[in-house]
């Protein structure tokens, strides 16, 4: 028994030298090692990550395995990977159950693929194993039901609306409540009331991430949302072209004025890859990265053009679900993982203007 206890101590000591690359602290200090068992020369334990969408999951597992295998007498290591998403610490008294992180996806103008990014980020997070909600706050142009392939809401409970669900994501949109060709000609107070109801009167349950698709521009909807729901962070979507960048800059400043932490900039439709392997810059090149640098916020990545994105959006089949190995799906998944990683860092380090992170591995 004493020999086993000594080996357990040596294993924990070895694991205390393994760093979580994003949080820059060791796995033992972060209390990420659970259910450690030593049975002769066999060792098993669970690593509890801060997000199931951790982009460096394989590196952490590899480093932990190498550390334990270096302990004298250990011949095999069985590691389970789990996750427990930390809350951002913001008080969301409107919610009947906790929402741990709320992410707003916005843009300064329409037509840049903001809803496409919001839908695919939500589905990518859900695919990783996270509990995800998607709120379509684009009151005037609610496209999320079409893009998620959902036609109607489930039957409501007493005093509560039930969100629809597709691809593991809970979804709510004004699009479920109006005819497809019916315009919503609403003033600010009505819009504010609708957004509050989407938060208070919907049975969201416990969520790791609520992704919010904002309407384009810097109007009432963003203000109402920020007043009703403390946001963990905002993401701005732009095209590479100059006109789009100017509008995206206004979107960035909107988040700043609303005191929403900036997670970064996404450049959509970055390039078109031709059959011969060359790239065509349809809307210019590198604008999103330049904008991020000028605004001193992270650049989350560029998304290539792919006709299948439009086809999937029209058919209610998000590309990260239907064609996960395509370049555009991989880019969207990497952006979702980056967002999740930055939120984990923010939960440990406290609120910041933007969230620095060193993506290595």
Helices and strands as residue ranges (DSSP letters): H 2-15, E 19-20, E 25-26, E 33-39, E 42-49, H 57-69, E 76-83, E 102-106, H 114-128, E 132-136, H 144-148, E 164-166, E 169-173, G 174-176, H 188-200, E 209-213, H 220-228, E 233-238, H 242-257, E 262-267, E 272-273, E 279-280, H 287-295, E 299-302, H 307-315, H 319-322, H 327-349
